[in-house]
Amino acid sequence: MSAWDEYPQNYREREVQMIARATRAGDCVALLGLSGAGKSNVLGFLAQRISNSAHPMLLIDCNRLAQRSGDALLNLIRRVIDPANSTTSLDPFDALDATVAAYLTQHPRLTLLLDRFDAFGDEIASIANPLRALRDSHKFKLTYVLSMRHALKSHSELAELLYANTIWLGALSDSDARWNVLRFAARREQVWADEVAEAMIALSGRYPSLLKAIAEAYASGGELNTQALAVHPAVQLRVQEFWADQPSADEVRLCGLEAHPLLKRTHNKPEVAFDTSQLTAKEAALLAYFQANSNQLCTKDDIIRGVWPEDKAFLVGVRDDSLAQLVRRLREKIERNPASPQWIHTVPGRGYKFTPPT
């Protein structure tokens, strides 16, 4: 039994049905959502619970790419479609084209679910052309679902394929939110009263990352009110991650978050922005934790609980080394001189202190 088997059959029902209906008709879809919206969960659910022989949906995780290039993505897609075909002497595009053609002789259609597609950044322009050409070679049989935080530029070769089917991912349904709370409590071997779950759902606005953060805060003894949650590290970390991506006011509105009390700038003043485009997920989480706890001593244990909240594999003696390596990598990407850090300071024997730019 996999983790996906635990998900309710009607998980994200509205969005899942819209995606399935569009791709069955041969159309491509843009699944847009800001940080913490749960885009990866939707694509994983599609691949594991909705995909079938009549309509295969294959997940392509762009985070798996060490090299963010068009050829690397084409090769990854080919390996996912046909794992046995690991080597080829053909050009990457020709090899993938042949693999898709062979696959479609056995299946009526194929949908590729490309998670974190916008992680390619400036490289998207070089990737869009071959993906568009591949889709044109297998029109209405091959479709894409592109998961992104921001919409593609209008001049992109892929953009016009997505105009009719752009879905903004916002709040969970009430039943999905309740399931998330119950699942979190069960993992922590706790039983929460109905009124506790109701308060979490209301305070989070059913937004996935904030709902999880509130559950973490409550499990650690935090109070369930907006004022207390706004200054709790678990919530501040998620809020910092949200604003670090610099969403526009229109994007916030499209996700239904413009009036969310925990996302008010008065609670969380934006820091001077660092270039986060090259950060890994853990590096970004560490930076967000430091920004949420600026000018304070951050002990190693507190940082580990904040950055790896669900990971029990970081045991004493191993996790300190992992944290040190993560701090080193983050310094290399944001410090002007990593050997003499300006922002992230080591407090010997205790942890770290982040002094934000002014």
C-alpha positions in Angstrom: 0.0 0.0 0.0 1.4 3.4 -1.0 0.8 6.8 0.6 -1.4 7.6 -2.4 -3.8 4.9 -1.4 -4.6 6.9 1.7 -5.9 9.9 -0.3 -9.7 10.2 -0.5 -11.2 9.2 -3.9 -12.5 12.7 -4.3 -9.3 14.5 -3.4 -9.1 17.9 -5.2 -12.2 16.7 -7.1 -12.9 19.9 -9.0 -9.4 20.4 -10.3 -8.8 16.7 -11.0 -12.0 16.5 -13.1 -11.1 19.6 -15.0 -7.6 18.3 -15.9 -9.0 14.8 -16.8 -11.7 16.3 -19.0 -9.3 18.7 -20.8 -6.6 16.1 -21.5 -9.2 13.5 -22.7 -10.2 16.0 -25.3 -6.6 16.4 -26.4 -5.9 19.7 -24.7 -3.0 20.8 -22.6 -3.3 22.3 -19.1 -1.5 24.8 -16.9 -1.8 24.1 -13.2 -0.8 27.3 -11.5 -0.4 27.8 -7.8 1.8 29.8 -5.5 4.2 28.4 -2.9 2.5 25.8 -0.7 -0.6 25.3 -2.9 -0.1 21.5 -3.2 0.6 21.3 -7.0 2.8 18.2 -6.6 0.1 16.4 -4.6 -2.4 17.0 -7.4 0.0 15.6 -10.1 0.9 12.7 -7.9 -2.7 11.9 -7.3 -3.4 12.0 -11.0 -0.5 9.7 -11.8 -1.2 7.2 -9.0 -5.0 7.2 -8.7 -6.5 8.5 -11.9 -4.1 7.2 -14.6 -5.3 4.0 -16.3 -4.6 2.1 -19.5 -7.2 4.1 -21.4 -5.7 7.4 -20.3 -2.1 7.0 -19.0 -0.7 9.9 -17.0 3.0 9.8 -16.3 4.7 12.0 -13.8 7.8 13.9 -14.8 9.5 15.4 -11.8 11.7 18.3 -13.0 13.4 18.4 -9.6 15.2 15.2 -10.6 17.2 17.0 -13.2 20.7 17.8 -12.1 21.2 19.8 -15.4 18.3 22.1 -16.3 18.5 21.9 -20.1 16.2 20.9 -23.0 18.1 17.7 -23.8 18.1 16.6 -20.1 14.4 17.0 -19.9 13.8 15.1 -23.2 15.9 12.3 -21.9 14.2 12.2 -18.6 10.7 12.0 -20.3 11.9 9.2 -22.5 13.2 7.2 -19.5 9.9 7.6 -17.7 7.9 6.4 -20.7 10.2 3.5 -21.5 12.5 2.7 -18.6 14.1 -0.2 -20.4 15.3 2.0 -23.2 18.1 3.6 -21.3 20.6 4.3 -24.1 20.2 5.6 -27.6 22.4 7.0 -30.3 19.7 9.3 -31.6 19.3 13.0 -31.1 17.3 13.4 -27.8 14.3 14.9 -29.6 14.3 12.2 -32.2 14.7 9.5 -29.6 11.8 10.8 -27.5 9.6 11.3 -30.6 10.2 7.6 -31.5 9.5 6.5 -27.9 6.2 8.5 -27.8 5.2 7.1 -31.2 5.8 3.5 -30.1 3.9 4.1 -26.8 0.9 5.5 -28.7 0.7 2.3 -30.8 -0.3 0.6 -27.5 -2.3 3.3 -25.9 -5.0 5.7 -27.2 -3.4 8.7 -25.6 -0.7 9.9 -23.2 -0.6 12.8 -20.7 2.7 14.0 -19.3 2.5 15.6 -15.9 5.5 18.0 -15.7 5.9 19.0 -12.1 7.9 22.2 -11.2 8.2 23.0 -14.9 9.0 26.7 -14.1 12.1 25.6 -12.2 13.9 25.9 -15.6 13.7 29.6 -15.3 15.4 31.3 -18.3 15.9 27.9 -19.9 12.2 27.5 -20.6 12.5 29.2 -23.9 14.9 26.5 -25.2 12.6 23.7 -23.9 9.3 25.1 -25.1 10.2 24.6 -28.8 10.9 20.9 -28.8 8.0 20.2 -26.5 5.7 22.1 -28.8 7.1 20.3 -31.8 6.6 16.9 -30.0 3.0 17.7 -29.2 2.4 18.8 -32.8 3.8 15.5 -34.0 1.2 13.6 -31.9 -1.6 16.2 -31.8 -4.6 15.4 -29.6 -3.0 12.1 -28.5 -0.1 13.6 -26.5 -1.0 16.3 -23.9 0.9 18.1 -21.2 -0.1 19.3 -17.7 2.5 21.9 -16.7 2.8 22.6 -12.9 4.1 26.2 -12.3 4.0 29.0 -9.8 3.8 31.6 -12.5 2.2 31.6 -16.0 4.4 31.2 -19.1 5.3 34.4 -21.0 2.7 35.0 -23.7 5.4 34.7 -26.4 6.3 31.1 -25.4 5.6 28.4 -28.0 3.7 26.5 -25.3 1.7 29.4 -23.9 -1.0 29.3 -26.6 -1.6 25.6 -25.8 -2.6 26.5 -22.3 -4.9 29.6 -22.7 -8.1 27.6 -22.7 -7.2 25.4 -19.7 -5.4 27.4 -17.0 -6.3 26.3 -13.5 -5.3 28.3 -10.4 -4.9 26.1 -7.3 -6.0 27.7 -4.1 -7.9 26.5 -1.0 -8.7 22.8 -0.3 -12.3 21.7 -0.1 -13.6 21.4 3.4 -13.5 17.6 3.3 -9.9 17.6 1.9 -8.8 20.0 4.6 -10.4 17.9 7.3 -8.7 14.8 6.0 -5.3 16.6 6.1 -5.8 17.5 9.7 -6.8 14.0 10.7 -3.9 12.5 8.8 -1.4 14.9 10.5 -2.8 14.1 13.9 -2.6 10.3 13.2 1.0 10.6 12.2 1.7 12.3 15.5 -0.3 9.7 17.3 -2.7 12.3 18.6 -6.4 12.7 18.7 -7.8 16.2 18.2 -11.4 17.2 19.1 -13.7 18.4 16.2 -13.5 22.0 17.4 -9.7 21.9 17.1 -9.9 20.7 13.5 -12.5 23.3 12.8 -10.4 26.1 14.2 -7.3 24.9 12.2 -9.4 24.9 9.0 -10.8 28.3 9.6 -7.5 29.9 10.6 -5.7 28.4 7.6 -8.3 29.4 5.1 -7.9 25.8 3.9 -4.6 26.7 2.2 -2.4 23.6 2.3 0.9 24.9 3.5 -0.7 27.1 6.2 -3.0 24.3 7.3 0.1 22.1 7.8 2.0 24.9 9.6 -0.9 25.5 12.0 -1.1 21.8 12.8 2.6 21.8 13.5 2.3 24.9 15.7 -0.6 23.3 17.7 1.2 20.0 18.0 4.1 21.9 19.6 1.9 23.7 22.1 1.0 26.8 20.1 -2.3 28.6 20.6 -5.0 28.6 17.9 -5.5 32.3 17.3 -4.2 34.6 14.5 -2.0 36.7 16.7 -0.1 33.7 18.2 0.1 31.9 14.9 1.5 34.9 13.1 4.6 34.8 15.2 5.0 31.0 15.5 8.2 29.8 13.6 6.3 27.0 11.8 3.8 29.6 10.3 6.4 32.3 9.7 8.5 29.8 7.7 5.6 29.1 5.3 4.7 32.8 5.0 8.3 33.7 4.3 8.4 31.0 1.6 5.2 32.3 0.1 6.4 36.0 -0.2 10.0 35.0 -1.2 8.6 33.9 -4.5 7.4 37.5 -5.1 3.8 36.7 -6.2 2.0 39.6 -7.9 -1.2 41.0 -6.4 -3.2 39.5 -9.3 -1.7 36.0 -8.7 -2.6 36.3 -5.0 -6.1 37.2 -6.0 -6.4 34.4 -8.5 -5.5 31.9 -5.7 -8.2 33.5 -3.4 -5.6 34.6 -0.8 -5.9 38.4 -1.0 -7.7 38.7 2.3 -5.9 35.9 4.2 -5.1 37.2 7.7 -1.9 35.2 8.1 -0.5 36.6 4.8 -0.8 40.2 5.7 2.4 42.1 5.2 1.9 43.8 8.6 2.5 40.4 10.2 5.5 39.5 8.1 7.5 42.4 6.8 9.2 41.4 3.6 13.0 41.1 3.8 15.3 42.5 1.2 15.0 39.9 -1.5 17.9 37.4 -2.3 18.2 35.7 -5.6 16.4 32.4 -4.8 16.2 31.1 -8.4 19.1 28.7 -7.9 18.2 27.4 -4.4 17.1 23.8 -3.8 14.0 23.2 -1.8 16.0 22.7 1.4 18.2 25.7 0.8 15.1 27.9 0.3 13.5 26.4 3.5 16.6 27.2 5.5 16.8 30.8 4.2 13.1 31.2 5.0 13.7 29.9 8.5 16.5 32.3 9.0 14.4 35.2 7.7 11.6 34.3 10.0 14.0 34.3 13.0 16.3 37.2 12.1 18.7 38.6 14.7 18.0 35.6 17.0 20.2 32.7 18.0 18.9 29.7 16.0 20.0 26.5 17.7 20.8 23.5 15.6 17.9 21.5 17.0 15.4 24.3 16.3 16.7 24.7 12.7 16.5 21.0 12.0 12.9 20.8 13.4 12.0 23.8 11.2 13.6 22.7 8.0 13.1 18.9 8.3 9.8 18.9 10.3 8.7 15.4 9.1 12.1 13.8 8.6 13.0 11.4 11.5 16.1 10.1 9.7 18.4 13.0 10.9 19.7 11.3 14.0 22.2 12.9 16.5 25.7 12.9 15.0 24.4 12.7 11.4 22.0 15.6 11.2 24.5 18.2 12.5 26.8 17.4 9.6 23.8 17.6 7.2 22.9 21.0 8.6 26.4 22.2 8.3 26.6 21.2 4.6 23.2 22.9 4.0 24.4 26.1 5.6 27.6 26.0 3.5 25.7 25.6 0.3 23.3 28.4 1.1 26.2 30.7 2.0 27.8 29.9 -1.4 24.7 31.1 -3.1 23.7 34.2 -1.2 26.8 35.5 0.5 29.1 37.9 -1.4 32.1 36.2 0.3 31.1 32.8 1.7 34.4 32.5 3.6 33.6 35.7 5.5 29.8 35.6 5.7 27.8 38.8 6.1 24.4 37.4 6.7 24.7 33.9 8.2 26.9 33.8 11.2 28.1 30.7 13.1 27.7 30.9 16.9 30.3 28.3 18.1 28.8 25.4 19.9 25.3 26.8 19.8 24.0 27.3 16.2 23.6 30.2 13.8 22.4 33.8 13.7 21.0 35.5 10.6 21.5 39.2 10.3 19.4 40.4 7.4 20.4 43.2 5.0 19.0 46.6 5.8 
